[in-house]
Amino acid sequence: MNETTEFLAALFGQVGEANVIYDALVATGAVAERAAVTYRFRRCRCAVLHVIEAPNGVILGFPRYKAAPAANLDDSNESGRANNTEDGNRRWRRHAAYFVADLPFEARCDHSRKMLNTNEIRDSIRPGKKGRTVVIEPA
């Protein structure tokens, strides 16, 4: 294995751990009190990202959402829908990952979506502070 392959293997191995932590916080209703920052869209007020400080890193938690039919077909494939949705089609599961610098991602809810980069949210993380809300405009 080369250095890049080892890094990616370690990163993907940690995704499962991040999902377990995020799922536990959601199941116990503790996301709001544990999140350092919650990102919401202005118009609909839907939460699209929870930034959670964990002992082993910062977790980015993405709530579940339902994609519009046309966008769902354009943005995904059959195997992706089968593996990552609750219903095999449009109801995408919540998921989480550890923070990685300079990583583009799409924040989504049932109503809107917007491309962001982890570098944009890095400055909103203030160690030890919890409960902040950042309101963003959808695309």
C-alpha positions as CSV (number, residue, x, y, z in Angstrom):
1,M,0.0,0.0,0.0
2,N,1.2,3.5,-0.7
3,E,0.7,6.5,1.6
4,T,-2.5,7.7,-0.2
5,T,-4.1,4.3,-0.1
6,E,-3.3,3.9,3.6
7,F,-4.8,7.3,4.3
8,L,-8.0,6.5,2.4
9,A,-8.3,3.1,4.1
10,A,-8.0,4.7,7.5
11,L,-10.5,7.4,6.6
12,F,-13.1,5.0,5.3
13,G,-12.6,2.8,8.4
14,Q,-13.5,5.8,10.6
15,V,-16.7,6.6,8.8
16,G,-18.4,3.6,10.5
17,E,-17.4,4.9,13.9
18,A,-18.6,8.4,13.1
19,N,-22.0,7.0,11.9
20,V,-22.3,5.0,15.2
21,I,-21.7,8.1,17.3
22,Y,-24.1,10.3,15.2
23,D,-26.8,7.6,15.2
24,A,-26.6,7.3,19.0
25,L,-26.9,11.1,19.4
26,V,-29.9,11.2,17.1
27,A,-31.6,8.1,18.8
28,T,-31.2,9.7,22.2
29,G,-32.3,13.2,21.1
30,A,-28.9,14.6,22.1
31,V,-27.8,16.1,18.8
32,A,-29.0,19.6,19.6
33,E,-27.2,19.8,22.9
34,R,-24.0,18.1,21.7
35,A,-23.6,19.9,18.3
36,A,-21.1,22.7,18.4
37,V,-22.8,24.2,15.2
38,T,-26.0,23.4,13.3
39,Y,-26.3,24.6,9.8
40,R,-29.8,25.4,8.6
41,F,-31.3,26.7,5.3
42,R,-32.8,30.2,5.7
43,R,-36.1,29.7,4.0
44,C,-37.2,26.3,5.3
45,R,-35.1,26.2,8.5
46,C,-34.2,22.6,7.9
47,A,-31.1,21.3,9.6
48,V,-28.6,20.2,7.0
49,L,-25.4,19.7,8.9
50,H,-24.5,19.1,12.6
51,V,-20.9,19.7,13.6
52,I,-20.1,17.7,16.6
53,E,-16.9,17.7,18.7
54,A,-16.0,14.1,19.7
55,P,-13.0,12.9,21.6
56,N,-11.3,11.6,18.5
57,G,-12.2,14.4,16.0
58,V,-14.9,16.6,14.6
59,I,-17.9,14.7,13.2
60,L,-20.0,16.1,10.4
61,G,-23.5,14.7,10.7
62,F,-25.9,14.9,7.8
63,P,-29.6,14.4,8.6
64,R,-31.9,12.2,6.4
65,Y,-33.8,13.9,3.6
66,K,-36.1,13.0,0.7
67,A,-34.8,14.0,-2.8
68,A,-37.1,15.4,-5.5
69,P,-37.8,12.7,-8.1
70,A,-36.0,14.4,-11.0
71,A,-33.0,15.5,-9.0
72,N,-32.8,12.0,-7.4
73,L,-32.6,10.3,-10.8
74,D,-30.1,12.9,-12.1
75,D,-27.8,12.8,-9.1
76,S,-27.7,9.1,-8.2
77,N,-27.6,5.6,-9.7
78,E,-29.6,2.5,-8.9
79,S,-26.9,0.9,-6.8
80,G,-26.3,4.1,-4.8
81,R,-30.0,4.4,-4.1
82,A,-30.3,0.7,-3.1
83,N,-27.3,1.0,-0.7
84,N,-27.9,4.5,0.8
85,T,-31.7,5.1,1.0
86,E,-34.2,3.9,3.5
87,D,-36.8,3.0,0.8
88,G,-34.4,2.0,-2.1
89,N,-35.4,5.2,-3.9
90,R,-35.7,8.8,-2.6
91,R,-35.4,8.7,1.3
92,W,-31.7,9.1,1.9
93,R,-30.3,7.9,5.2
94,R,-28.6,10.2,7.7
95,H,-24.9,9.7,7.7
96,A,-21.7,11.1,9.3
97,A,-18.0,11.4,8.7
98,Y,-15.0,12.9,10.4
99,F,-13.9,16.4,9.3
100,V,-11.4,16.5,6.5
101,A,-10.0,19.8,5.3
102,D,-10.8,21.1,1.8
103,L,-13.5,18.6,1.0
104,P,-16.5,19.7,-1.1
105,F,-19.9,18.4,-0.1
106,E,-23.5,19.1,-0.8
107,A,-25.8,20.1,2.1
108,R,-29.4,18.9,1.3
109,C,-32.9,18.8,2.8
110,D,-36.3,17.9,1.4
111,H,-36.6,21.4,-0.1
112,S,-33.1,22.7,-1.1
113,R,-29.5,22.0,-1.6
114,K,-26.2,23.8,-1.7
115,M,-22.5,23.0,-2.4
116,L,-20.1,23.8,0.5
117,N,-16.5,23.1,1.3
118,T,-15.3,21.9,4.7
119,N,-12.9,24.9,4.7
120,E,-16.0,27.2,4.8
121,I,-17.3,25.6,8.0
122,R,-13.9,25.2,9.8
123,D,-14.1,28.8,11.1
124,S,-17.5,28.2,12.6
125,I,-16.1,25.5,15.0
126,R,-15.1,27.1,18.3
127,P,-13.7,24.5,20.7
128,G,-15.8,24.1,23.8
129,K,-18.7,26.1,22.5
130,K,-22.0,24.4,21.7
131,G,-25.4,25.3,20.3
132,R,-24.6,27.8,17.6
133,T,-26.7,28.0,14.5
134,V,-25.5,29.1,11.1
135,V,-28.1,30.0,8.6
136,I,-27.2,29.6,4.9
137,E,-28.9,30.4,1.7
138,P,-29.7,27.5,-0.6
139,A,-28.4,27.5,-4.2
